[in-house]
Each structure stands twice: as structure tokens, then as C-alpha cells.
């Protein structure tokens, strides 16, 4: 049950706000600021109340510039109120003054909500498939003003505020409206635009102010080590890849020759000074290289925003934001478009299995286990010291499904290689007896994760024909790449991890001994047609001291090169 919040008492006959409400607004503890601030009826007219710290005098104006009333200061901290000369409710601007000067601001509490009842319905149902158009930060025009609409899911919070340089990171100034049916908090802030760093200040159910949180739906982020989200304009790139997308929409990828080049954008090449290449610089080097070497697709290790370089992106804190390491989001759009015009597809590694526990991220987002399970036997991953998404919560599933749709729609990516699927499918993955909780049937299968993967694949294939999904799944789970209506998980392809392990083991042996191990190279044919397999040589095989593929081959240098060439041809 959600905790009750303070609400405003009815205004007195003179339209004045009760003293308790004034004190709560100034202290930043009021649970429903829209009941106090903004324009309100008082008798046959209207009063307006605002909180403008540092102001000594405030005059209200309509957006068209007509004077609407002089306000009185009720509290020296900056609480003002007064009667208006208006005949109808409308948004207002304020001219604030003090001994040091004057400034203008538009009142966010004089505007109506942006989200509507249909949004509430579909969000609560978990069936909203355009959350990325509703949540996060969007530059919009609303009721005659231009500004940014913020919306975030934090159902158990006492208060949520938007903070940034535009309000001196003061959580009292832009407390959001609580849409209580869904747990969404929203606020339209006029007079700000793209390029503004921001976070959410959240008061937990127990009254504790949490570390400032980045926006789960942020479309752009600051460059690490900074962790704020950034207001971003809609992607402005004009796409020219229709021929590429039409081809793959009409093609059967199982019948096409596909060769994928796996790339870590942060280390493939660097500038002479050791800094990252921009997306445009990567495009100028990487796309021609992929074309010249005969690859049909480039697969990037995760490019979503992440705080820690050595994680290669697999511990992401911003699923909706291309990392700032390589430039702005439009730069990534230009890269994908350039690759498509050259006939090269772009696949992204996607990480819906777990997330890091950095305090500015999703962990205990509203003071409770919101995106993760509260019980560490379900919600903590012992291998990576990360939190595991709660796939049994429809809002979390909707967050992840929408993210898959987002990359396909907004950035035209050709596919998602879904990381660590095996860790999602098994409740006892990397756990000893007593360290995991069985499912409702007493088994070790994560039925909620299965339902999530099936829903994600159904929606992605249904809305974006031509896009493929690939599972990194290392067990014998059946029907990974079979349709959902046949009882499968719905992936288009599955990485054949067994092939990679067996064949690398075979080629690492001296030729004289290989005759005793031909099963390593032939066993894959026993199950080759049980799934739609991709034959991978993964980054996991060449890291942490494992050496290069060349180094895994037997004998001297020329034989290593010859064997590796033969291996590639064999694939």
C-alpha cells in the first residue's frame, strides 16, 4: 500500500493558502504542490501562488505580456500569492525583482498535465508500446509555451523533483505532479530547452532524501565521470537508408549469407592522443573496413550509457541513451545511416538481464526495490555484483520491451544480440542450493523471464519486420529460436557457444593429436539444425589473458596463420 501524502487544505475565504501548506512548500515536503501553487479559483475570481527563492517582489503576467496582478510575499524564503485580474484560468509568467536585479520566469504550476487518461490506462496495464514518447524528457510546445516535459515512474516516492542548473539543483522549485493511478510523476517546465543536465531528487517512503537519480528514460547523458541526464532534442538526422531496410524487410535472414564483425567501439581504434573516436570518425574508418573485408553486419558491444569503461558497456545505467563517449545521439544515427547506405547492417549487444548498483542508477530507485527484486536470492547476481530486473513486474517488462522497440525505431538498428540469456532463464544460475527460490511450480526455470523474452520478441518482430534478435544462450534450453506460438522463446537466432568451445579446443591441439579428437569438430553437426545458429567467435574468448585467436592455434607462426585461415573458411 502506498503511503498517504500531505494535500492542501481548502483556501480560506480570502484565497490565502493555509500556513501549513506554505511551510511545506518552502521546506520541500509538500506531497501535492499543484494543490497549492499555480492558479486557483477563489470566490468569483482567481488567486495565484508561486515559490520564487531570492525574489522580493513578483508581478504576474499572461504569456502575451498583459499584467495580471501584483503578488505579496507570504514567506521570506520566496512564497508569493495574490489575486489576479483574469477572467479565465491560463498560464502565467512572473517578473521577479530584488535589490540585485530582475528576471523573468514562467510558472510550471500554471500549466495542465501533458499525459492523459489513455496513457494512464495503458501504462498501468503494461501494454503501452510508446513509453519513450511519454516518459523521460521531451522538448515540446504546451499550452502556448515551449519547454521540457519530464515524466518518471516512482510509485512509492513521497516527492519527486526535477533538479538541474536551471533551478540551482534545488528540489523545492520543481516538484512534480503525482499521477497516482500509475505512479508516474510529471512536470512541464517552460523556458528550458535541449542540452540541460538534470536529475531527479526523490524522497523515499521513509522520508529519506535519496542520492540524485539519473533518468531511466534519458535519451542523452553527460560524459563520465559525470552522471546527469541531458535534455535532448528529437533526432534531427534525415535518413537515407530505405533501400537497405526494404531489402531486409523482404528477406529471410536464415537464407542470406550473413557475416558479423563484432566491435568494441571504445577500443577498436583511438585517436593519436588516446581519446575515443567520434561516431563520424568511426564511420569514416570502420564502415569501409567492414565493406572491404566482406562483412555484412557490424555488431557493437553495448553502446548504451555506462559509468565504467572496463565493463565494455555490459553494466549500463542508461538503456535509452547512446553513450556520450563518442558524441551526441545524432552522431550514432549518422553512423547507422552511413553503414546502411554502404550495405552494412548494425546490430547492438543489448543487456536486459541485469544492471549495476551505482547509486545514481536504477537500484532502489524510489527508495524501494522497484526495478529489481527485493530478495537477493532473486534480485542480486553473484557473478557480476549487479541487480537483476524483476521480470514479474509489468512496468519493468514494459520498460525493457519499449527499449528494444526504441532502438529499432529511432536508430534503425538491424538487430539486437541479447546478452546473458542463460542467466535469465535459470533461477539457480551460478547459485548453490539454498541460494535461489523455485518458481511457482517448484522448478528452476524463470517463468517470468521466459514470458518477458517471448513478449519482447513478439513485439519487436511484429512492429519492425527486418530486425532480428540473437540470443547469447549457452545451455540446452529448447526452442530458443522457435516462434512463440510454437512454444519457443521467439528469437531469430542463437549463438552456438558449444561450436566455439569445441572447435577452438580442437585447433589448439598439435596436429598429430587431433585424430583422437575429431569429435570436437564434428559433434556440432549432431545438433546443428535444432536451432537457427550463429557461429560465433566471441570477445569473451580473447579477454582476461586468454590471448588472441591466432595465439590459440597450435605450432609455429606460419602454421598458426594457416590454421586460423582454415578455421575461418571452415566456419
C-alpha positions, 0 to 999 in steps of 0.5 A: 500500500502506498503511503498517504501524502500531505494535500492542501487544505481548502483556501480560506475565504480570502484565497490565502493558502493555509500556513501549513501548506506554505511551510511545506512548500518552502521546506520541500515536503509538500506531497501535492504542490499543484494543490497549492501553487499555480492558479486557483479559483477563489470566490468569483475570481482567481488567486495565484501562488508561486515559490520564487527563492531570492525574489522580493517582489513578483508581478504576474503576467499572461504569456502575451505580456498583459499584467495580471496582478501584483503578488505579496510575499507570504514567506521570506524564503520566496512564497508569493500569492495574490489575486489576479485580474483574469477572467479565465484560468491560463498560464502565467509568467512572473517578473521577479525583482530584488535589490540585485536585479530582475528576471523573468520566469514562467510558472510550471504550476500554471500549466495542465498535465501533458499525459492523459487518461489513455496513457494512464490506462495503458501504462498501468496495464503494461501494454503501452508500446510508446513509453519513450514518447511519454516518459523521460524528457521531451522538448515540446510546445504546451499550452502556448509555451515551449519547454521540457516535459519530464515524466518518471515512474516512482510509485512509492516516492513521497516527492519527486523533483526535477533538479538541474542548473536551471533551478540551482539543483534545488528540489523545492522549485520543481516538484512534480505532479503525482499521477497516482493511478500509475505512479508516474510523476510529471512536470512541464517546465517552460523556458528550458530547452535541449542540452540541460543536465538534470536529475531527479531528487526523490524522497523515499517512503521513509522520508529519506532524501535519496542520492540524485537519480539519473533518468531511466528514460534519458535519451542523452547523458553527460560524459563520465565521470559525470552522471546527469541526464541531458535534455535532448532534442528529437533526432534531427538526422534525415535518413537515407537508408530505405533501400537497405531496410526494404531489402531486409524487410523482404528477406529471410535472414536464415537464407542470406549469407550473413557475416558479423564483425563484432566491435568494441567501439571504445577500443577498436581504434583511438585517436593519436592522443588516446581519446575515443573516436567520434561516431563520424570518425568511426564511420569514416574508418570502420564502415569501409573496413567492414565493406572491404573485408566482406562483412555484412553486419557490424555488431557493437558491444553495448553502446548504451550509457555506462559509468565504467569503461572496463565493463565494455558497456555490459553494466549500463545505467542508461538503456535509452541513451547512446553513450556520450563517449563518442558524441551526441545521439545524432552522431550514432544515427549518422553512423547507422545511416552511413553503414546502411547506405554502404550495405552494412547492417548494425546490430547492438549487444543489448543487456536486459538481464541485469544492471549495476548498483551505482547509486545514481542508477536504477537500484532502489530507485524510489527508495524501494526495490522497484526495478529489481527484486527485493530478495537477493536470492532473486534480485542480486547476481553473484557473478557480476555484483549487479541487480537483476530486473524483476521480470514479474513486474509489468512496468519493468517488462514494459520498460525493457520491451519499449527499449528494444522497440526504441532502438529499432525505431529511432536508430534503425538498428538491424538487430539486437544480440541479447546478452546473458540469456542463460542467466535469465532463464535459470533461477539457480544460475551460478547459485548453490542450493539454498541460494535461489527460490523455485518458481511457482511450480517448484522448478528452476526455470524463470517463468517470468523471464521466459514470458518477458523474452517471448513478449519482447520478441513478439513485439519487436518482430511484429512492429519492425519486420527486418530486425532480428534478435540473437540470443547469447544462450549457452545451455540446452534450453529448447526452442530458443529460436522457435516462434512463440506460438510454437512454444519457443522463446521467439528469437531469430537466432542463437549463438552456438557457444558449444561450436566455439568451445569445441572447435577452438579446443580442437585447433589448439591441439598439435596436429598429430593429436587431433585424430583422437579428437575429431569429435570436437569438430564434428559433434556440432553437426549432431545438433546443428539444425535444432536451432537457427545458429550463429557461429560465433567467435566471441570477445569473451574468448580473447579477454582476461589473458586468454590471448588472441585467436591466432595465439590459440592455434597450435605450432609455429607462426606460419602454421598458426596463420594457416590454421586460423585461415582454415578455421575461418573458411571452415566456419 
